Structures are given as C-alpha cells and as structure tokens.
Amino acid sequence: MVKFIGRLSLRVKLAASALIAIAAVLTAVLLQGEELTPAAAIEKAGIGKPVPERAPLLQGEPWKPAAGADGFAEALSNEKFILYINPVNTQIALLDRKSGYRWTSNPPEDRIANETVKGLLLTNLQSPFALTYVRTQGKDQTIREVFNALDPKLRKELIRTGGRLQVNYTHPDRRLSFAIQYELTEHGLKARIPTDSIREEGEYAVFSIELLPYFGAASPEEEGYLFVPDGPGGLVKFDSDRADLTRGYVHQVYGLELTNAGNWSRSGERRENIAFPVFGMKRGDHAYVAILTEGAGSANISAMPPGLKSSFYNIYCSQIYREEYLYRMSRLAAPVKAIQKQRLETDREVEYRFLQGDDAGYVGMAKAYRSYLEEEGKLGARLQPVEHTPLYLKLMGGNYEKAFNGIRYTAATTFDQAGEIVSRLQGRGINGIKVIYYGWQNKGDYDLYKRFPIEPALGGEEAARKFVSAMTAQGIDVLFEDDFVWIDEGESDLSGKNNGIRGIDGTVFIDEGMFISKPERTVAMAYEAIGRLKEIGVSGLLYNWIGEMVFHDYDPSVIGTRENTIGIYQGLLDYTRRALGSAGVYRGNDYTVGHADLISMLPSESSYDFMVDETVPFYPIALHGHVPYTFGDGNLRNNMEDEFLKAIEYGAAPSFFLTYDDSRKLRYTASNYLFSSQYDKWLDWIQKEYESFDSLSGVYSQRIVNHERLNAERYATTYEDGTRVIVDYERKTFHVEKGDGA
C-alpha cells in the first residue's frame, strides 16, 4: 500500500468516489434519466471482458518409456535442452545441452540418504509436487492432509504428444486427480497445472499444490543464493548463519487477500508485498529464474532454509485453490474457521529460464524477466531520451477537517499558488517538472461521491483550467491524483450491497465503514471523472490502489478472480492514456507496467526479517528505460542521505511532496502525514538534489545492464552506453564514470 497516501486512519484516501451523473459527459444517457452503469462504462471505455485461456488436456495412449540405468527416460528435447522423467516417481531432470549442467526436480538419492527428516517430509523431498487437501463434508473440514508422488496408492499415467508431456495423477481413495504438463522452450521449461485437469469427485477437495518444491535444491556449503521478490529484490545467501527464529519466506503474490484479513496471522514484522511474481536460484556458475506466467495472483512464493523441512535450501510456488476463512453463525456467535467451497478455477503456469556464467545471478535473472515482459508485450515502449531528468512535483491542494460538528475544507496550495511554486523552481534552474495535484476534489477526501465541482477554496474549475493551461503552454504535464476504489458507505449514497466486493463468506467486505468497489464500478466512476478532467485539459490521472492491490470478489453468482480485477484495471489505465494522455500508479505491481507512464513510490527496500540477507535492484533493472519510477518523496524521507543515494543507485527519478502554506495548517485534516512540506523551506535542498539527478539525464532512457556490490558500502550501476554510477554510502557521495558510448 502507499506509504503516505495509503490508509492513514482509513480516512486519508479511502473515501472513494461513487457514481454521479454528469451532463457534460453523458448527455444522451441522462436524457433518459439513467446513471452510467458499470457495464455501460466498461463498453464505452473499450475494456474487453477478461477471458482467461485454459490449456487443453493432452489426449492419447499412455506413454510407457523404458528408463535408463539412472531411472530416467528422455521425454522431450529441443536444440538447447533435454527433459528426462523417472516413470516410477515422476521426478524430472533437465539437461542444458550447451553447459552440460543438469537440473533436477529433487535431490539425488545419495544426498537423500543423509537426510534426518522422516515420514511425509522425507517423501515430499522426493516428489515433484505436494498436494494439500481438505474434507468438504462432516466434521474437521479445516484439517489439512497431504499426498505426494510417492504415495503407494497414487496412480500415475504419462501422455506425450505435440512436444508436451503430461503426467496424470489420480488418488482413488480420495477421489482426487490432477495433471502436470511440461513443455520445453527456447529458454528452458514450462510447468503447468491445467485447471480442467483437477477432479474432485468425493468428499475431499484440493486446498493447494506445491509445484516442483525442491527443483534445484541446494546444500548450505554450495556457493549461491535464493532470489526472492521482496521489495525491489532480495537474496537469501547459502553461506549465511540463520537465526532459529526464521520461519522461511512464504508470501502471496500481490499481498494477502484483503477480504480475508480476519484470518491473517499477525507476526509483527514489516512486510513488503510481492509486486512481481518471480523467484530464482543461483548455484555456482548456473542459475534459473522462474516466472509465474498464469495464475500468479493466487500463489504463494516460498523459500526455505535448511532445518525447516529438509537440510536443503529450496524455493518454489504454492498454488492456492481455496482459502481458510472465519465466519459467524450469528452476530453474537464467536467466529469459527471454514474452507471456501468453490475452487479458484484458473490455470497455473511457471516458466523456468536457465542462465550460465556471467548471467548466473540476480542481474541476469532481471534481464531474463525483462526479456519475458518484452516478448509478451507487457513492458511497454522504450522511453525517449530527455535533455533534463523529470522532477515529479506533488502538490497538496488541501483536505477536509471536522469543525463545529461539521466539515470544512482547509486549503494549503491553491491553483494560483501552485503556479507560483512552479515558477520559483524554474527560477532555480529546475526543468523537466511534472505536476501531480492532490486534494482537488470538493471537500477533498470527505465525500468523493461528489468530487465535483472542484473545490472552490482552491479557486474552483476556472482556476484549475487556468493553471493547467499555463503549465501546458510551458510543456509541463499536470496529473490529478484520485482514488476510485475505496468508498465510505456512511458518506456515500452508493450501496455496498450492490457495488462492494464480497468476502469468502459471501458478505460485503467492510473495513472501518469502508468498502472496496467492484472493478466495474471503479471504471464507471473513473470514466465520468475523466470526461470532466479532459475538458479542463488535465494530462492524466495518478491512480491510488490500482497498482498496489488486487483481490477476489466472492460474489455468490460467480467468483471474480484476481485475474479479472487485473484485466479490468489494465483496461482502465489504457483508456485513461487514450483519453487524457497518461496514467500513473503507486508501487507498480507488474500487471501495470506496460499500461502506466509513471510508477510512484516503487519499492526500494526489502522487508526486515531474518531471511533476506541483501537487497538488490532486480525490479529497477527490469523496468529502467521503459517506465519512469520514483521512490519516497524527498522531503518525507526517514534517512535523507541514504534514501537519496538509493534513488541514484537504483535509477529512480526525483519526487517531492509540497504545499504553499506551512504543513501545520493540515494537522487536523486527513493529510496530516505531510509533516514538512512548505515549499520555500525546501527550495535549496530541491535544487541541490535535482542537480545531482539531472547529471544523470543521459541514462534516463537507457536500460541497466549491470549492478555490482563493490564492498559493504559501495555499489556500481552500469547502463547501456557504459556509463557507470558508483554510490558510496560511507562517504555519502556518488560519482559518474562516462562510458565509451556516452
């Protein structure tokens, strides 16, 4: 969630807008006395209904290969790789033809012989999957049981056709079955669980499936690390001493399901949600990066150190098909645990890309992920070179506060004053300014159902139009920030019953009087606002929540999956770009990357726990040169110098969040998080920092090609033309070495 703009008391940005009929936008509809329905807005915005593709099941006669002396048989091959399978236990092995290196789904028998774990943990270690299931009838429906490929009752069948291998698994006692498909690619291997392969024909149901949980499992004495998608990227090094307190790294892609917050365990640790569904492993001169290409939002990424489940380091994804939740039989009854009835029916797929030599590390992994995004059309076009580095100037217009049993708006930066701030910065030689204006709505965040007319205390629509026109004449973009996701049911005429998403128990999810609008309703609200803002000349919208939060909608009629939410949000961003010119998001979950022109507050730090040994710029490496991103605002940092240097090291653009008046004016408003924002107190600092950022304008549109840790306090980032930026955290300095191509 957004650090400063997020749910600060759940009043800051959570009073979301509701539908309001606006004659200037929808005259034809209003003549009929109707509001714009979500369905109509979706159609007008040109957003197609997300229709997930389902992988077909392979059909044909069972394939019964003859295994070699090592128990494996060749199953698939291409010019770069050979896939082998053990017909008895269905373990797989992949041979890289070029390097001769062999990756295996499980540790070899000689290493298994030294294991101290017993029972199910030991057989899991030898299986390409572990399936957790629950009862759907009778008592003890929340008790979870597990079976794997070594279960003596499990039936296995191999089908090979069309360059694919399918392994069918059937447990006759539990009347459960599913399949794993394997396919070789130019870069490595795809492993897939088709949702149509899952059969639940008795009293048991699939809860989760760990897919290839021990693929490439490594011993502590080896050289290497696990890569986890924590913050911008994190390394779990094999040679680190682990505290006994660590429970491993187990986190859901894009964050836990918000509607099931009552069932979350509270660890007290500060967590960075996963923004990109990637994990990896480095073993000496060999590595792989794994990308969750289907069903990522319904998966956990898990990394385990030795001593928890085995003596190995291992990393994998666990596919979530059902969730445990709390429900009440009545308002007075104590909550009890239950398991959701309907399975999440989406295909799950992981693509492994294999790396060698200099590419066998987090930089090579990030490049491989960038290549994947580019190949799939998810990365967006390259940025154009600029003369000056952009400065993202966030300006807080103001917000509401309660007074005398009523509500009043407190202005901190009128539109005229915003123009004065821009002029003062330009007078300091600061170019490339891009303005993001906050708190412009009528009464600010209080009732976004009635966001128009633009707040009169700021000068109203006339002043807004004048300000935007003056900025446009100077080539300065002006974005307005807004929230179309959270709605205050107490202040809005919009009903959560018809417009809010539902939790697993079927009830509308309410948090401190707020509900989350269905994605279709979000589009309807945004569509109308875009029409009004386009008339004023606004250059774009910076969307709160869309880039940092996805969810399931457990509507009784049909489950709206996270994939459905993502598809609609992507369509809204695309429409915003077509209508206004640009769209921005916070945090930048990977599904927004090819659809946004700015990522504000991209994660720059890993979580503070016992697993991650080193933070690395994996995500910035993948994005730089394609979409601009900022970290924390320069005047709101906890550590001014180190966070500035981190932005330089990771290639971020500068950002400041300012007001014309003293920030104390906002202390009783919902924007009291701006503890130091008066612009004239920051002019010297902004000028100094901007000169540093602007010295790197030449690499703004370039990709990052390398990143190195020179020692504990010095890091180097290299760009396409050979320019090298070296940051020294001990001396609090950086310097630039120009490349041959600069």
KAURHU-V963740 format. One record per pair of residues at least 4 apart in sequence whose ideal C-beta (glycine too) atoms are under 6 Angstrom apart, sorted by sequence separation. I is the first residue (numbers start at 1). J is the second residue. D is the distance in whole Angstrom. If there is no record, write none. Layout:
I_J_D, I_J_D
This chain:
2_6_4, 8_12_4, 10_14_5, 23_27_6, 26_30_6, 36_40_5, 41_45_6, 67_71_5, 68_72_6, 107_111_4, 117_121_4, 118_122_5, 147_151_4, 218_222_5, 230_234_4, 242_246_5, 252_256_5, 292_296_4, 304_308_5, 329_333_4, 355_359_4, 356_360_6, 413_417_5, 443_447_6, 456_460_5, 459_463_2, 488_492_6, 496_500_4, 502_506_6, 503_507_6, 517_521_4, 523_527_6, 545_549_5, 560_564_5, 575_579_6, 576_580_6, 588_592_6, 592_596_5, 617_621_5, 620_624_6, 623_627_6, 639_643_5, 646_650_6, 659_663_6, 661_665_5, 682_686_5, 686_690_6, 690_694_6, 710_714_4, 719_723_5, 738_742_4, 1_6_4, 29_34_5, 36_41_5, 42_47_5, 67_72_6, 77_82_5, 86_91_4, 96_101_5, 107_112_6, 117_122_5, 160_165_5, 171_176_5, 185_190_6, 200_205_5, 282_287_4, 304_309_5, 306_311_5, 328_333_5, 355_360_5, 359_364_3, 373_378_4, 374_379_5, 403_408_5, 413_418_5, 425_430_4, 439_444_5, 471_476_4, 487_492_5, 494_499_5, 510_515_5, 517_522_5, 533_538_4, 554_559_6, 632_637_5, 647_652_4, 666_671_5, 667_672_5, 728_733_5, 67_73_5, 124_130_5, 135_141_5, 228_234_5, 373_379_4, 454_460_6, 502_508_6, 503_509_5, 577_583_5, 606_612_5, 637_643_4, 666_672_6, 709_715_6, 710_716_6, 718_724_5, 7_14_6, 23_30_6, 29_36_6, 76_83_4, 85_92_5, 95_102_5, 159_166_4, 170_177_4, 183_190_4, 281_288_6, 292_299_6, 328_335_5, 400_407_5, 441_448_6, 454_461_5, 471_478_5, 487_494_6, 489_496_5, 508_515_6, 553_560_3, 576_583_4, 585_592_5, 727_734_4, 5_13_5, 65_73_4, 74_82_6, 75_83_5, 198_206_6, 256_264_6, 442_450_6, 453_461_6, 500_508_4, 501_509_6, 666_674_6, 708_716_5, 716_724_6, 717_725_5, 21_30_5, 84_93_4, 93_102_6, 94_103_5, 158_167_6, 169_178_6, 182_191_6, 280_289_4, 326_335_4, 355_364_5, 400_409_6, 401_410_6, 442_451_6, 552_561_6, 606_615_4, 726_735_6, 26_36_5, 74_84_6, 75_85_5, 134_144_6, 225_235_5, 226_236_4, 304_314_5, 441_451_4, 454_464_5, 468_478_5, 552_562_6, 573_583_5, 707_717_5, 716_726_5, 83_94_6, 93_104_5, 157_168_4, 168_179_5, 181_192_4, 225_236_6, 279_290_5, 327_338_6, 398_409_6, 442_453_6, 585_596_5, 588_599_3, 632_643_6, 663_674_5, 725_736_6, 72_84_4, 132_144_5, 133_145_6, 225_237_5, 303_315_4, 398_410_5, 496_508_5, 550_562_5, 584_596_6, 706_718_4, 715_727_5, 81_94_6, 82_95_4, 92_105_5, 166_179_5, 167_180_5, 180_193_6, 278_291_5, 324_337_6, 398_411_4, 442_455_5, 583_596_6, 663_676_6, 704_717_6, 705_718_5, 724_737_4, 21_35_5, 72_86_5, 91_105_5, 132_146_5, 224_238_5, 302_316_6, 398_412_5, 440_454_6, 584_598_4, 586_600_5, 588_602_5, 663_677_4, 714_728_5, 71_86_5, 91_106_5, 154_169_6, 155_170_4, 166_181_5, 277_292_4, 324_339_6, 353_368_5, 500_515_4, 501_516_5, 550_565_5, 582_597_4, 586_601_5, 663_678_6, 705_720_6, 723_738_6, 19_35_5, 130_146_6, 131_147_6, 222_238_5, 301_317_6, 302_318_6, 396_412_5, 397_413_5, 550_566_6, 631_647_5, 662_678_5, 713_729_5, 723_739_4, 80_97_6, 154_171_5, 164_181_6, 165_182_5, 322_339_5, 323_340_5, 396_413_6, 501_518_6, 702_719_4, 703_720_5, 713_730_4, 722_739_2, 130_148_5, 179_197_4, 220_238_6, 255_273_4, 299_317_5, 300_318_4, 322_340_5, 395_413_5, 499_517_6, 659_677_4, 702_720_4, 721_739_5, 722_740_5, 164_183_5, 178_197_5, 277_296_4, 496_515_4, 499_518_6, 658_677_5, 659_678_6, 722_741_5, 723_742_5, 67_87_6, 106_126_5, 153_173_6, 178_198_5, 191_211_6, 299_319_5, 657_677_6, 699_719_4, 721_741_3, 72_93_6, 127_148_4, 128_149_6, 191_212_6, 228_249_5, 253_274_5, 574_595_6, 631_652_5, 635_656_5, 636_657_6, 658_679_4, 721_742_5, 65_87_6, 127_149_4, 177_199_4, 279_301_5, 298_320_5, 321_343_5, 499_521_5, 573_595_4, 630_652_6, 633_655_5, 634_656_5, 105_128_5, 127_150_6, 251_274_6, 321_344_5, 395_418_5, 490_513_5, 546_569_5, 573_596_6, 629_652_6, 630_653_5, 633_656_6, 124_148_5, 126_150_6, 147_171_6, 253_277_5, 489_513_6, 633_657_4, 699_723_5, 123_148_6, 292_317_6, 566_591_5, 570_595_5, 628_653_5, 630_655_4, 175_201_4, 488_514_6, 489_515_6, 123_150_4, 175_202_3, 602_629_4, 604_631_4, 624_651_5, 176_204_6, 486_514_5, 487_515_6, 319_348_5, 174_204_5, 487_517_5, 598_628_6, 599_629_4, 600_630_5, 620_650_4, 656_686_6, 485_516_6, 620_651_5, 485_517_6, 317_350_6, 617_650_5, 281_315_6, 409_443_5, 593_627_6, 409_444_6, 541_576_5, 654_689_6, 279_315_5, 654_690_6, 91_128_6, 485_522_6, 90_128_6, 484_522_5, 547_585_3, 548_586_5, 391_430_6, 407_446_6, 546_585_6, 547_586_5, 548_587_4, 654_693_5, 393_433_5, 399_439_5, 440_480_6, 540_580_5, 547_587_5, 231_272_4, 391_432_6, 398_439_5, 484_525_5, 540_581_5, 547_588_5, 635_676_6, 230_272_6, 390_432_5, 391_433_5, 392_434_5, 393_435_5, 394_436_5, 395_437_5, 396_438_5, 397_439_4, 484_526_5, 539_581_5, 540_582_3, 541_583_6, 542_584_4, 543_585_5, 547_589_6, 604_646_6, 253_296_5, 254_297_5, 388_431_4, 389_432_6, 396_439_5, 397_440_5, 400_443_5, 415_458_6, 433_476_5, 434_477_5, 435_478_5, 436_479_5, 437_480_5, 438_481_5, 449_492_4, 539_582_6, 540_583_6, 253_297_6, 388_432_4, 390_434_5, 400_444_5, 414_458_5, 415_459_4, 447_491_5, 229_274_5, 399_444_4, 414_459_5, 436_481_6, 534_579_6, 547_592_5, 253_299_5, 298_344_5, 399_445_6, 400_446_4, 409_455_6, 411_457_4, 519_565_5, 526_572_6, 534_580_6, 229_276_5, 411_458_6, 635_682_5, 252_300_5, 409_457_5, 415_463_4, 419_467_5, 229_278_5, 415_464_5, 418_467_6, 519_568_4, 523_572_5, 530_579_5, 250_300_6, 504_554_5, 506_556_5, 295_346_5, 419_470_6, 503_554_6, 250_302_5, 295_347_6, 415_467_4, 501_553_4, 502_554_5, 227_280_4, 294_347_5, 295_348_4, 502_555_5, 249_303_4, 294_348_6, 226_281_6, 294_349_4, 634_689_6, 248_304_5, 293_349_5, 225_282_5, 224_282_4, 292_350_6, 293_351_5, 480_538_5, 90_149_5, 224_283_5, 482_541_6, 89_149_5, 248_308_5, 290_350_5, 291_351_5, 478_538_6, 479_539_6, 485_545_4, 222_283_6, 223_284_5, 263_324_6, 397_458_5, 478_539_5, 479_540_4, 480_541_6, 481_542_4, 483_544_4, 263_325_5, 290_352_5, 477_539_4, 144_207_6, 242_305_5, 260_323_6, 263_326_5, 479_542_5, 262_326_5, 288_352_5, 289_353_5, 216_281_5, 218_283_5, 260_325_5, 472_537_6, 90_156_6, 137_203_5, 288_354_5, 649_715_5, 136_203_6, 236_303_6, 135_203_6, 287_355_4, 468_536_6, 649_717_6, 136_205_5, 468_537_4, 286_356_6, 468_538_6, 133_204_5, 134_205_6, 465_536_5, 285_357_6, 464_536_6, 133_206_6, 134_207_5, 287_360_4, 133_207_6, 286_360_5, 132_207_4, 228_303_5, 238_313_6, 285_360_5, 132_208_5, 289_365_4, 625_701_6, 90_167_5, 226_303_5, 625_702_5, 131_209_5, 282_360_6, 625_703_4, 649_727_4, 282_361_6, 289_368_5, 624_703_6, 648_727_6, 129_209_6, 130_210_4, 452_532_6, 624_704_5, 291_372_6, 129_211_6, 645_727_5, 130_213_6, 621_704_5, 128_212_6, 645_729_6, 280_365_5, 220_306_5, 648_734_5, 226_313_6, 76_165_6, 125_214_6, 226_315_5, 75_165_5, 617_707_6, 278_369_5, 641_732_5, 62_157_5, 63_158_5, 94_189_6, 217_312_4, 218_313_5, 63_159_6, 63_160_4, 217_314_4, 60_159_5, 214_314_5, 58_159_5, 60_161_5, 83_184_6, 58_161_5, 81_184_5, 213_316_4, 212_316_6, 78_184_5, 210_316_6, 211_317_6, 436_542_5, 105_212_5, 58_166_4, 76_184_5, 106_214_5, 210_318_5, 105_215_5, 107_217_5, 208_318_5, 209_319_5, 208_320_5, 103_216_5, 206_321_5, 207_322_5, 227_362_6, 55_192_6, 57_194_6, 227_365_6, 55_194_4, 57_196_6, 57_197_6, 54_196_6, 195_345_5, 195_346_6, 195_347_5, 194_347_6, 193_348_4, 192_349_4, 191_350_5, 190_351_5, 189_352_5, 188_352_5, 340_504_5, 188_353_5, 187_353_4, 188_354_5, 327_505_4, 325_504_4, 101_286_5, 125_310_5, 121_309_6, 117_310_6, 142_337_5, 142_339_6, 141_339_6, 134_339_5, 380_594_4, 346_561_6, 379_594_6, 378_594_5, 346_563_6, 445_670_5, 392_630_5, 383_625_6, 382_625_6, 417_660_4, 259_503_4, 380_626_5, 413_659_5, 379_626_5, 380_627_6, 412_659_4, 413_660_4, 412_661_5, 259_509_4, 366_618_5, 370_622_4, 297_550_6, 369_622_5, 412_665_6, 362_616_5, 412_666_6, 366_621_4, 362_618_5, 366_622_5, 99_356_5, 96_354_6, 421_679_5, 410_669_5, 428_687_5, 430_690_5, 390_653_5, 391_654_5, 392_655_4, 394_657_4, 395_658_6, 396_659_5, 297_562_3, 401_668_4, 401_669_4, 399_669_4, 399_670_5, 399_671_4, 396_671_6, 396_674_6, 55_347_5, 54_347_6, 258_551_5, 52_346_6, 254_550_5, 391_690_6, 389_693_5, 389_694_5, 388_694_6, 389_697_5, 388_697_6, 386_697_6, 389_700_6, 275_589_5, 276_590_4, 386_700_5, 385_701_5, 384_701_6, 383_701_4, 272_603_5, 254_589_6, 272_607_5, 271_607_5, 270_608_5, 269_609_5, 276_619_6, 363_706_6, 363_707_6, 249_611_5, 246_610_4, 245_610_6, 246_611_6, 243_610_5, 232_603_5, 231_603_4, 232_604_6, 234_606_4, 240_613_5, 231_605_5, 231_606_4, 236_611_6, 230_606_5, 237_613_5, 230_607_5, 234_612_4, 235_613_6, 235_614_4, 234_615_6, 230_612_5, 233_616_4, 232_617_5, 233_618_3, 232_619_5, 232_620_6, 15_445_5, 17_448_4, 18_449_4, 16_448_5, 17_449_6, 15_448_5, 17_451_5, 16_483_5, 17_484_5, 16_484_6, 16_485_5, 18_487_6, 13_483_5, 16_486_4, 16_487_4, 14_486_4, 15_488_4, 18_492_5, 18_494_3, 42_520_6, 45_523_6, 42_523_6, 38_520_4, 41_523_5, 45_527_6, 38_521_5, 41_524_4, 38_524_5, 41_527_4, 36_524_6, 14_514_5, 10_512_5, 25_528_6, 10_514_6, 19_524_6, 19_525_6, 22_528_5, 25_531_3, 17_525_4, 52_563_6, 50_564_5, 50_567_3, 47_571_3, 45_575_4, 13_544_5, 5_544_6, 1_548_6, 2_586_5, 12_670_5, 11_670_5, 8_673_5, 4_673_5
